Amino acid sequence: MTTPLNIGIAGLGTVGAGVVRLLNDNAALVTRRAGRVIRVVAVSARDRTRDRGIDLAGADWVDAPEQLAHHTGVDVVVELIGGAEGPAKALAAASIAAKRPFITANKAMLAAHGMALARAAEAASVPLKYEAAVAGGLPVIKGLREGAAANRITQISGILNGTCNYILSTMEATGREFADVLAEAQHLGYAEADPSFDIDGIDAAHKLSILACLAFGTRIDCAAVSTNGIRAVDACDIAQANALGFCIRLIGQAAYDAGGLYQAVRPMLVPLDHPLAHVKGAINAVTVDADPVGQLQFEGPGAGAGPTASAVVADLIDLARGSNGAPFGMPVAALEAAAPADPGARIARSYVRFAVEDKPGVLAEITAAMRDCAVSIETLIQRGEAPGGGVLVVMTTHEGPEGAVARALAQLGQSSALTSPPLVLPILG
Amino acid sequence: MTTPLNIGIAGLGTVGAGVVRLLNDNAALVTRRAGRVIRVVAVSARDRTRDRGIDLAGADWVDAPEQLAHHTGVDVVVELIGGAEGPAKALAAASIAAKRPFITANKAMLAAHGMALARAAEAASVPLKYEAAVAGGLPVIKGLREGAAANRITQISGILNGTCNYILSTMEATGREFADVLAEAQHLGYAEADPSFDIDGIDAAHKLSILACLAFGTRIDCAAVSTNGIRAVDACDIAQANALGFCIRLIGQAAYDAGGLYQAVRPMLVPLDHPLAHVKGAINAVTVDADPVGQLQFEGPGAGAGPTASAVVADLIDLARGSNGAPFGMPVAALEAAAPADPGARIARSYVRFAVEDKPGVLAEITAAMRDCAVSIETLIQRGEAPGGGVLVVMTTHEGPEGAVARALAQLGQSSALTSPPLVLPILG
């Protein structure tokens, strides 16, 4: 048995406490697998007095997280504070500068500063690891960076936000409306008081931009992720989708080809026989289309103390075993600076929901606009009441450029027949 | 760029040719990810003249596979010959003795000799890697050894044989009988002329014993895997299971607790809402129950040239990146020698199919035997015709020790009312 691996943890919220608990509960097992004892020797958190139900005897408390980068006896710094800037970023920079391996669960920081941090880590020959940053417990960072490393990856599609998936699958199971299910999710602690980060797709966009970098060997470009959340999805959309053989999920999708790097987060219709369709509740899943392996899927709990701690400690065990590859699978200099693809050129089938006046000629107006923009209609169903009043018209299109549908809707935008703006949801192919 | 990684490949069948093709087709990508060129410098195969559709210019041919262990310029030996003994085993031993990293897709050899090979590799500080040995393209070896390393794994359940899954899911989709679908699978090349290795569960048992070692930190004990194949599954079983809300899959399952190491391969009823239920065709999938992460699932193509080559080359890239952990996640000396669990003590619900004489009192006889052995019946359905004649009686039990069902059937074994031996399929919990 070699010397222990001594860690300093910044942040003792749900995840930080979960890491301490895991290292304690599975101590013997982790030691066998890591080949050495992994122990917490220093911590930093705002409140020293709070009872977190964990044993921190023997760990030094430091006032500022950044001190962990220099605290005597710390071999590895684990950052679980969160936030793209501020103390998390300062701690990352200080740890790398001090040549201390740095482990983080901070997707926002990696999405914003991942390239700069990786460049610094490379220059200093310091490991930078972040399995917990994407999809919590499922080892999809490792799966892409190492498991699928031999493949030309053509597309990744993932359910990357457990809160959205919980809301959408609960709406599906109960027929209830978004606002109602969101309120319940907040009450149960599945959604934040300010839910925007989750339900507007921002969290999923951070994760997607990291996965795209690993999958395609391109630089992280989170600003280029076209991001739409789930606020506009109505109970009627879920019912109509179900009747057509689909469910609705918030999907992060990225693809890379001659047309550039495509990255989008948005609610999509998922065919019921697609492997992502059975992913319910707060589960995350990532589907990888790759050559020559075919299609891989990784699935598991994407958030919470236990799953996230599982990923953080997996990184620690990797470190203890001596694994130290480039954070993003290759040196930052080897990553390509990909131009964003034109999202309008993306080929897909689409679902469009209209709310229209109950008067003659409305369908003629809609179908004329589609014809003018060369959108081929597959089904057109007029039934029931639309959210907010009016008649519900639901359309699905044949495959075509998404921009054509957008142009048709822009043309219809002037129409007095529409009682509210249409909702477009592309169909996962 | 550092020096190339030079490999020698033994065996140029489907998988060997697939590896050469992958290294050629994805050469630039593999070089970027590995940080160095990976090139084939020597090969050994029975027939030098066969057209395999691959470019072997620049590679030396050696007569005996074992020569690759000593051939000048070979850095890594890749064994794709197969078979637990003979040339594959000799090559493994020779490569390790010559301190050449050894990569293999050979589950039969690892199931039989994995511990001895790992011990030798450790002693010589030589990497031994085998991602392709279990479930082809899906990176489940890495997922268990590294991704889930922080967890106490309580159970693994997997669809580990694509041939069986193809046959069972085709029987399900078409209502056809086993023999008929097997013959078609053989005709299409999905099943071997001698299909025993696949359909009797032997291949899945090899894989399961390797996964169990990684999951539980126990020594590989393939001889202790209770192994039953799918020959006895009849079209009527699939129809009855479907009516009850299940499908039938060949499941490899292992668990480890105070009662010992449980390892079994057998057809089971899988609830239609279980993540393994939607796995169809030649796809493999492994579900891991672990604390604290919860349940993880890995899914993807389990066999074939592309998927298997993907796993072999992932191992090569890992090697090129300098990763070199213990083959089974910890030194062989640290693996526990687990006693096999008593399979009769396993708690499960069961499905039992009887073929009985059409005469009064038969159900009373069956239910009396169950009562005598303390088996609690959940449903009992008498309908239709049994395979081979007689009336079909289908029963499901409440949870209880599997041994109790076996005892009840042993008691019924003397009965003249049974026209053929009953079939017991446990229900995946």
Interface residues (C-beta under 8 A of the other chain):
Chain A: G18 R21 L22 D25 N26 L29 V30 R32 R33 A34 G35 E131 G137 L138 P139 K142 G143 E146 G147 A148 A149 A150 N151 R152 G217 D273 P275 H278 A290 D291 P292 V293 G294 Q295 L296 Q297 F298 E299 G300 P301 A305 G306 P307 A309 S310 A311 V312 V313 A314 L316 I317 D318 R321 G322 S323 N324 G325 A326 G329 M330 P331 A334
Chain B: G18 R21 L22 D25 N26 L29 V30 R32 R33 A34 G35 E131 G137 L138 P139 K142 G143 E146 G147 A148 A149 A150 N151 R152 G217 D273 P275 H278 A290 D291 P292 V293 G294 Q295 L296 Q297 F298 E299 G300 P301 A305 G306 P307 A309 S310 A311 V312 V313 A314 L316 I317 D318 R321 G322 S323 N324 G325 A326 G329 M330 P331 A334
